[in-house]
C-alpha cells in the first residue's frame, strides 16, 4: 500500500510540475491539499501564515489578517478561536509561529521601522476545550542589533536549544537567519545575533523569498521559500535544509558581519507552482524523512485562491 501511495504521490507531483524533477533535488511526498472549513463551508476569509501542532491531532494556525489565532483539526476544519489580548491591534499581521515544549510563540511582521508583537503563550485542555492558559500570555521585545538591515521583514521563527531563531526576508540573494537566547526572569528583551546566510538562486520568473522556518531537533533547519512576482503571481515553493553538521563545521566560512555562508544546501524540488507557502512545522522525524505540515496563504483577496493546508514528507541528499 505504501508503495502504491508513493507512486501516486510521485505521479501527482509530475503532473503538478509538468516536468521531471531535476537531478539536484528530491520531490516531496505529499498528501492531497486540504481546504480550511468552518461549519462545513470553505473558510475563504482565512489567510494562514503560520502553524504549530498541539500534539492531540489539532493545530494552532496564525491568520495574518486577524488578531485571534485558530484551532483546526488535521482536516483543516476550524474548531474554535484562541483569543489574543484585546490591547493588540486588530491587525498585528502575524507572520510566523514556533513551539518550545509547552510554550508557543507567534510574531507579527517587523517590517522596516514598523514593529509588531512577539507573544508567548501556553494552552490548556484538549480538542474542542483547548484555550489559552490563564496567565500564560507574555509579550517580548525583539532587538535585532547587528541583524537589522534596511527593507527587511521577519518571516520565520523557530526554537533551538533555548534560543529563538528568526528569519529575515530582504531584497538580497541571501536569506539571513539570526538567533538569541530566550529571556529568563523578568527580562523581556530577546537580542539576536547573526547565525547563517543561505544563498538561494533565482527561478526563471522570480527571486526566492523566505516564507517560514522550523528546526528539526538534532538535525537542522528547514528554510521554506516562496515566490511572488507581478500582480500576485507565483512560481513555486521549495524547502532548503541547513544541517547542524554544516553549521558546526569549522570549514564553513563566515562573512565579515558574522553570518556563516551556506552556498550549497540541499533542497526539495519546487512544489505547488500556483500557490504561496507561508508556514511550516515539523510533525515527526523517522530515519532520513522529516514529516511536516505546510500552510499556503495565497492572498485570496487578490488572487481568488483560498488558503490551503498540506502534509508532506521531505528527504534531502
C-alpha positions as CSV (number, residue, x, y, z in Angstrom):
1,X,0.0,0.0,0.0
2,X,2.8,2.4,0.9
3,X,4.5,1.7,-2.5
4,X,1.2,2.5,-4.3
5,X,0.7,5.7,-2.3
6,X,4.3,6.8,-3.1
7,X,3.8,6.1,-6.8
8,X,0.6,8.0,-6.9
9,X,2.2,10.9,-5.0
10,X,5.1,11.0,-7.4
11,X,2.8,10.9,-10.4
12,X,0.8,13.8,-8.8
13,X,4.0,15.8,-8.4
14,X,5.0,15.3,-12.0
15,X,1.5,16.4,-13.2
16,X,1.8,19.5,-11.0
17,X,5.3,20.4,-12.1
18,X,4.8,19.5,-15.8
19,X,8.4,18.2,-16.0
20,X,10.6,15.6,-14.4
21,X,12.3,16.8,-11.2
22,X,15.9,18.0,-11.6
23,X,18.7,15.8,-10.5
24,X,19.8,18.1,-7.7
25,X,16.6,17.9,-5.7
26,X,14.1,15.4,-4.3
27,X,10.3,15.8,-4.8
28,X,8.4,15.9,-1.5
29,X,5.9,13.1,-1.0
30,X,2.6,15.0,-0.4
31,X,-0.9,14.3,0.7
32,X,-3.8,16.0,-1.0
33,X,-4.3,19.7,-0.4
34,X,-6.9,20.5,2.3
35,X,-9.2,23.5,2.4
36,X,-9.9,25.3,5.7
37,X,-13.5,25.0,6.6
38,X,-15.9,26.4,9.2
39,X,-19.3,24.8,9.9
40,X,-19.0,22.7,6.8
41,X,-18.2,25.6,4.4
42,X,-14.9,26.7,3.0
43,X,-13.5,29.5,5.2
44,X,-12.2,31.7,2.3
45,X,-11.6,34.5,4.7
46,X,-8.6,32.7,6.3
47,X,-5.1,33.8,5.2
48,X,-2.9,31.3,7.0
49,X,0.6,32.5,7.8
50,X,1.9,30.1,10.5
51,X,1.1,26.7,12.1
52,X,2.2,24.6,15.0
53,X,0.9,21.2,16.2
54,X,-0.7,20.8,19.6
55,X,0.0,17.1,19.8
56,X,-3.5,15.7,20.0
57,X,-4.3,15.9,16.3
58,X,-5.1,19.6,16.4
59,X,-3.0,22.6,15.2
60,X,-2.8,26.3,16.0
61,X,-2.9,28.5,12.9
62,X,-2.0,32.1,12.6
63,X,-4.1,34.3,10.3
64,X,-2.2,37.4,9.0
65,X,-5.5,39.2,8.7
66,X,-6.8,38.6,12.2
67,X,-5.7,39.2,15.8
68,X,-7.0,35.9,17.2
69,X,-5.4,32.5,16.4
70,X,-7.3,29.5,15.1
71,X,-7.5,25.9,16.4
72,X,-8.0,23.4,13.5
73,X,-8.1,19.7,13.1
74,X,-6.0,17.6,10.7
75,X,-8.6,18.0,8.0
76,X,-8.5,21.8,8.2
77,X,-11.8,22.2,10.0
78,X,-11.8,25.2,12.4
79,X,-12.7,24.0,15.9
80,X,-12.6,27.4,17.7
81,X,-10.6,30.6,18.1
82,X,-7.8,31.3,20.5
83,X,-8.3,35.0,21.6
84,X,-5.2,37.2,21.7
85,X,-5.1,40.3,24.0
86,X,-7.6,43.0,23.1
87,X,-4.9,45.6,23.5
88,X,-3.1,44.3,20.5
89,X,-4.2,45.9,17.3
90,X,-6.9,44.3,15.2
91,X,-4.3,43.7,12.6
92,X,-1.0,42.6,14.1
93,X,-0.2,40.8,10.8
94,X,1.1,37.5,12.3
95,X,3.9,36.1,10.1
96,X,5.4,33.1,11.9
97,X,5.0,30.7,14.8
98,X,7.3,28.4,16.8
99,X,6.9,25.9,19.6
100,X,9.2,25.1,22.6
101,X,7.8,22.3,24.7
102,X,4.6,23.7,26.1
103,X,5.4,27.3,25.0
104,X,4.1,28.7,21.7
105,X,5.5,31.8,20.1
106,X,3.8,34.0,17.4
107,X,5.4,37.1,15.8
108,X,4.0,39.8,13.7
109,X,5.7,41.4,10.7
110,X,8.6,43.5,12.0
111,X,8.9,45.4,8.7
112,X,11.5,48.2,8.4
113,X,10.7,50.5,11.4
114,X,7.1,49.4,11.9
115,X,7.4,46.9,14.8
116,X,4.7,44.5,15.6
117,X,4.4,42.0,18.5
118,X,6.2,38.9,19.7
119,X,3.9,36.9,22.1
120,X,4.5,33.7,24.1
121,X,1.6,31.6,25.5
122,X,0.5,28.1,26.6
123,X,-2.7,26.2,26.0
124,X,-4.8,24.0,28.3
125,X,-7.5,21.4,27.6
126,X,-7.9,19.0,24.7
127,X,-9.7,19.2,21.3
128,X,-12.7,21.5,21.5
129,X,-11.8,22.6,25.0
130,X,-8.4,23.9,24.1
131,X,-7.9,27.5,25.2
132,X,-5.1,29.9,26.0
133,X,-3.9,29.1,29.6
134,X,-4.7,31.8,32.1
135,X,-1.7,34.0,32.9
136,X,0.5,32.4,30.3
137,X,0.5,35.3,27.8
138,X,3.6,37.4,27.7
139,X,5.0,39.9,25.2
140,X,8.7,40.2,24.4
141,X,10.7,42.9,22.7
142,X,13.0,41.9,19.9
143,X,16.4,43.6,19.5
144,X,17.8,42.7,16.0
145,X,21.1,44.5,16.8
146,X,23.6,43.7,14.0
147,X,20.9,41.7,12.2
148,X,18.8,44.9,11.5
149,X,19.1,45.9,7.8
150,X,17.1,48.2,5.6
151,X,13.9,46.8,3.9
152,X,13.8,43.6,5.9
153,X,10.8,41.7,7.2
154,X,10.6,38.9,9.8
155,X,9.1,35.9,8.0
156,X,10.4,32.9,10.0
157,X,10.5,31.7,13.6
158,X,12.0,28.6,15.3
159,X,13.3,27.4,18.6
160,X,16.6,25.5,19.0
161,X,18.0,24.7,22.5
162,X,16.5,27.6,24.3
163,X,17.3,30.0,21.5
164,X,14.8,32.0,19.5
165,X,15.7,31.8,15.8
166,X,14.3,34.5,13.4
167,X,14.4,34.5,9.6
168,X,14.8,37.8,7.8
169,X,13.3,38.4,4.4
170,X,15.1,41.1,2.4
171,X,15.9,42.1,-1.2
172,X,19.1,40.0,-1.4
173,X,20.4,36.8,-2.9
174,X,20.8,35.5,0.6
175,X,18.3,34.8,3.4
176,X,19.7,35.7,6.7
177,X,19.0,33.8,9.9
178,X,19.7,35.2,13.4
179,X,19.4,33.7,16.9
180,X,19.3,34.8,20.5
181,X,18.8,33.3,24.0
182,X,15.3,33.2,25.3
183,X,15.0,35.5,28.3
184,X,14.9,34.4,31.9
185,X,13.3,36.1,34.9
186,X,11.8,39.5,34.3
187,X,13.9,40.3,31.2
188,X,11.5,41.0,28.3
189,X,14.1,41.6,25.5
190,X,15.5,39.0,23.2
191,X,18.7,40.1,21.5
192,X,19.7,38.2,18.4
193,X,23.0,37.8,16.5
194,X,23.9,36.5,13.1
195,X,23.7,32.8,12.6
196,X,23.8,31.9,8.9
197,X,23.0,33.3,5.5
198,X,21.6,30.9,2.9
199,X,22.2,31.6,-0.8
200,X,19.2,30.9,-3.0
201,X,19.3,31.2,-6.8
202,X,16.6,32.9,-8.8
203,X,13.8,31.0,-10.7
204,X,13.1,31.8,-14.3
205,X,10.5,34.3,-13.2
206,X,11.2,35.4,-9.6
207,X,13.5,35.5,-6.6
208,X,13.1,33.1,-3.8
209,X,11.9,34.8,-0.7
210,X,11.8,33.5,2.9
211,X,8.3,32.4,4.0
212,X,8.9,30.3,7.1
213,X,11.4,28.5,9.2
214,X,11.5,25.5,11.6
215,X,14.0,23.4,13.4
216,X,14.1,19.5,13.2
217,X,15.6,18.5,16.6
218,X,19.1,17.1,16.3
219,X,19.1,17.6,12.5
220,X,18.9,21.1,11.3
221,X,16.8,23.9,9.9
222,X,14.1,23.8,7.3
223,X,14.0,27.0,5.4
224,X,10.8,27.4,3.4
225,X,10.9,29.7,0.4
226,X,8.2,31.0,-1.9
227,X,8.0,33.2,-5.0
228,X,5.9,36.1,-6.0
229,X,6.1,38.5,-8.9
230,X,3.9,40.8,-11.0
231,X,0.3,41.0,-9.8
232,X,0.4,38.4,-7.1
233,X,1.6,35.6,-9.4
234,X,3.5,32.7,-8.0
235,X,6.3,30.4,-9.4
236,X,6.5,27.6,-6.8
237,X,7.9,26.8,-3.3
238,X,10.9,25.0,-2.0
239,X,12.4,23.8,1.3
240,X,16.1,24.1,1.9
241,X,17.8,22.1,4.6
242,X,20.7,23.6,6.6
243,X,22.1,20.9,8.9
244,X,23.6,21.2,12.3
245,X,26.7,19.5,11.0
246,X,27.4,22.1,8.3
247,X,26.9,24.9,10.8
248,X,29.3,23.3,13.3
249,X,31.9,22.6,10.6
250,X,34.9,24.8,11.2
251,X,35.5,24.9,7.4
252,X,32.2,26.8,6.9
253,X,33.2,30.3,6.1
254,X,31.7,33.3,7.9
255,X,31.1,36.7,6.3
256,X,32.7,39.9,7.9
257,X,29.3,40.6,9.5
258,X,29.3,37.2,11.3
259,X,26.9,35.1,9.1
260,X,28.0,31.6,8.2
261,X,27.8,31.4,4.5
262,X,25.7,28.4,3.2
263,X,26.0,28.2,-0.6
264,X,25.0,24.7,-1.5
265,X,22.4,23.4,1.0
266,X,20.2,20.6,-0.3
267,X,16.6,21.5,-1.2
268,X,13.4,19.9,-2.2
269,X,12.1,20.2,-5.7
270,X,9.7,23.0,-6.3
271,X,6.1,22.2,-5.4
272,X,2.6,23.8,-5.8
273,X,3.7,26.2,-8.5
274,X,0.4,28.2,-8.3
275,X,0.4,28.8,-4.6
276,X,2.4,30.7,-1.9
277,X,3.6,28.7,1.1
278,X,3.7,30.8,4.3
279,X,4.1,28.4,7.2
280,X,5.8,25.1,8.1
281,X,6.1,22.9,11.2
282,X,7.8,19.6,11.8
283,X,5.4,16.9,12.9
284,X,7.8,14.0,13.2
285,X,11.1,12.6,12.0
286,X,12.0,9.0,11.1
287,X,15.2,7.9,9.5
288,X,16.1,10.3,6.7
289,X,12.5,11.5,6.5
290,X,11.2,14.8,8.1
291,X,7.4,15.0,8.1
292,X,5.9,18.5,8.0
293,X,2.7,20.4,7.7
294,X,2.6,23.4,5.4
295,X,0.1,26.2,5.1
296,X,-0.4,28.3,1.9
297,X,-1.6,31.9,2.2
298,X,-2.3,32.6,-1.5
299,X,-3.6,36.2,-0.9
300,X,-7.1,35.1,-1.6
301,X,-8.4,38.7,-1.6
302,X,-6.4,39.4,-4.7
303,X,-5.9,36.0,-6.3
304,X,-9.2,34.3,-5.6
305,X,-7.2,31.3,-4.3
306,X,-8.2,30.4,-0.7
307,X,-5.6,29.2,1.9
308,X,-4.7,25.5,2.0
309,X,-3.2,23.0,4.3
310,X,-1.0,20.1,3.3
311,X,1.0,17.3,4.9
312,X,4.3,16.2,3.3
313,X,7.4,14.1,3.8
314,X,10.8,15.6,3.0
315,X,14.1,13.9,2.4
316,X,17.4,15.6,1.4
317,X,20.6,14.3,-0.2
